[in-house]
Amino acid sequence: MTEDNAIRSAITICLVEQARKGPFVYHNGLADGCAKAAELGFDAVEVFAPSPDAVDDEELKGLLEKHGLSLAAVGTGGGWLIHKLCLVDADASKRTQAKDFIRRIIDWGGPLGAPAIIGSMQGNAAGEVSHGQALEWLAEALDELGNHAAQYSVPLLYEPLNRYETNLVNRTEQGVHLINQLATDNVKLLSDLFHMNIEEADIAEALGSGIQHIGHIHFVDSNRRAAGMGHMDHAPIAKALIEGGYKGYLSAEAFPLPDADATAKATIESFRKFFR
């Protein structure tokens, strides 16, 4: 049994057919993913669903209870991938639809203790939408949605992405600046080691400096494969997290290469090497 104040392990389950080639480990349903995660000793699963309506809540609760797992987080990226919704769209009605989609994901994961992740749904400053205007709309949405998540005693997770995926917030320092401008205190950063490998001069230093604002981590390697399958040095990263008192999940959002089972096994081995 993992102590409540310990760093915990998680692995991704993708239920979005359009994302079968995406960086998620398990793609064959909740039952399969939960069983395999538990067999390897993961503490939790992170679920990426096309919408909250696509998941049977009772089935998910039953699987988590059966396998002794927690729900680490729930993704909102289906809103962008399937519906092309983002929080900084020039069309106000589209921005409203994006917030409504995320709100429903919060209402799904929140009762299970799982925060919602805003990554790709943040969008980009483009065309008639200036960078300043986009950041203003993003901040307004994070305030609104962060407050909505508070009723479930879970934070809202905001993920800085690399420059090839967004031009809004790319680095930890920028993410900290953004959430410090918010009225709500219920937004935390999701630090993804793959994005950080592209954007940060020193990943460990960035994690250490932003540690009090970090609520979730995507634990992967430099090539978006499992930790240990690339050239990233995880030792100083682990040191920064442990010494900084990080208490959240390290979740494998990784390509299932060479396959899902090998990815999961490599992830849990690396997790135990550095955090157990």
CORDA-V871068 format. One record per residue. N is the residue number from 1. RES is the residue in one letter. PSI is psi in radians with two decimals (* if undefined). Layout:
# CORDA-V871068
N/RES/PSI
N/RES/PSI
This chain:
# CORDA-V871068
1/M/2.26
2/T/2.36
3/E/2.59
4/D/-0.55
5/N/0.21
6/A/2.73
7/I/2.32
8/R/2.75
9/S/2.57
10/A/2.82
11/I/2.61
12/T/2.48
13/I/2.11
14/C/2.22
15/L/0.14
16/V/1.98
17/E/-0.66
18/Q/-0.22
19/A/0.40
20/R/-0.45
21/K/0.16
22/G/3.07
23/P/1.12
24/F/2.53
25/V/-0.94
26/Y/2.37
27/H/0.20
28/N/0.59
29/G/2.86
30/L/-0.78
31/A/-0.80
32/D/-0.84
33/G/-0.76
34/C/-0.75
35/A/-0.78
36/K/-0.66
37/A/-0.78
38/A/-0.69
39/E/-0.63
40/L/-0.18
41/G/0.31
42/F/2.63
43/D/-0.45
44/A/2.96
45/V/2.64
46/E/2.20
47/V/2.27
48/F/1.86
49/A/2.69
50/P/-0.51
51/S/2.81
52/P/-0.49
53/D/-0.29
54/A/-0.14
55/V/2.28
56/D/1.93
57/D/-0.73
58/E/-0.66
59/E/-0.80
60/L/-0.82
61/K/-0.75
62/G/-0.72
63/L/-0.72
64/L/-0.76
65/E/-0.77
66/K/-0.72
67/H/0.05
68/G/0.64
69/L/2.74
70/S/2.88
71/L/1.91
72/A/-0.71
73/A/2.86
74/V/2.41
75/G/2.66
76/T/0.01
77/G/-0.34
78/G/-0.48
79/G/-0.61
80/W/-0.85
81/L/-0.71
82/I/-0.76
83/H/-0.10
84/K/0.75
85/L/2.42
86/C/2.83
87/L/-0.17
88/V/0.48
89/D/2.51
90/A/-0.45
91/D/2.03
92/A/-0.61
93/S/-0.59
94/K/-0.66
95/R/-0.70
96/T/-0.75
97/Q/-0.68
98/A/-0.79
99/K/-0.68
100/D/-0.70
101/F/-0.83
102/I/-0.68
103/R/-0.70
104/R/-0.62
105/I/-0.71
106/I/-0.76
107/D/-0.38
108/W/-0.90
109/G/-0.57
110/G/-0.87
111/P/-0.32
112/L/0.15
113/G/0.27
114/A/2.19
115/P/2.66
116/A/2.56
117/I/2.24
118/I/1.90
119/G/-1.61
120/S/-0.43
121/M/-0.10
122/Q/-0.61
123/G/-2.82
124/N/2.65
125/A/2.13
126/A/2.70
127/G/-2.18
128/E/-0.12
129/V/1.93
130/S/2.87
131/H/-0.74
132/G/-0.74
133/Q/-0.73
134/A/-0.77
135/L/-0.60
136/E/-0.79
137/W/-0.68
138/L/-0.81
139/A/-0.73
140/E/-0.74
141/A/-0.73
142/L/-0.68
143/D/-0.87
144/E/-0.82
145/L/-0.57
146/G/-0.72
147/N/-0.64
148/H/-0.68
149/A/-0.44
150/A/-0.49
151/Q/-0.35
152/Y/0.10
153/S/0.63
154/V/2.61
155/P/2.94
156/L/2.36
157/L/2.19
158/Y/2.27
159/E/1.95
160/P/2.37
161/L/2.87
162/N/2.90
163/R/-0.37
164/Y/-0.15
165/E/-0.44
166/T/2.68
167/N/0.31
168/L/-1.17
169/V/2.09
170/N/-0.50
171/R/2.78
172/T/-0.79
173/E/-0.73
174/Q/-0.68
175/G/-0.75
176/V/-0.76
177/H/-0.76
178/L/-0.90
179/I/-0.38
180/N/-0.32
181/Q/-0.18
182/L/2.67
183/A/-0.60
184/T/2.64
185/D/0.36
186/N/0.47
187/V/2.26
188/K/2.79
189/L/2.51
190/L/2.04
191/S/1.98
192/D/2.06
193/L/-0.50
194/F/-0.85
195/H/-0.70
196/M/-0.59
197/N/-0.52
198/I/-0.69
199/E/-0.51
200/E/2.48
201/A/-0.59
202/D/1.86
203/I/-0.83
204/A/-0.74
205/E/-0.72
206/A/-0.75
207/L/-0.78
208/G/-0.72
209/S/-0.48
210/G/0.18
211/I/-0.65
212/Q/-0.26
213/H/-0.02
214/I/2.21
215/G/-0.13
216/H/2.61
217/I/2.36
218/H/1.98
219/F/1.74
220/V/-3.02
221/D/-3.12
222/S/-0.49
223/N/0.28
224/R/0.29
225/R/-3.11
226/A/2.58
227/A/2.23
228/G/-0.14
229/M/0.21
230/G/-2.69
231/H/0.21
232/M/2.46
233/D/1.81
234/H/-0.22
235/A/-0.90
236/P/-0.49
237/I/-0.84
238/A/-0.73
239/K/-0.77
240/A/-0.70
241/L/-0.77
242/I/-0.84
243/E/-0.48
244/G/-0.14
245/G/0.46
246/Y/2.37
247/K/0.17
248/G/-2.77
249/Y/2.61
250/L/1.92
251/S/2.32
252/A/1.69
253/E/1.45
254/A/2.69
255/F/2.41
256/P/1.17
257/L/2.30
258/P/-0.35
259/D/3.00
260/A/-0.75
261/D/-0.73
262/A/-0.66
263/T/-0.80
264/A/-0.77
265/K/-0.78
266/A/-0.67
267/T/-0.86
268/I/-0.55
269/E/-0.76
270/S/-0.69
271/F/-0.82
272/R/-0.61
273/K/-0.75
274/F/-0.38
275/F/0.07
276/R/*
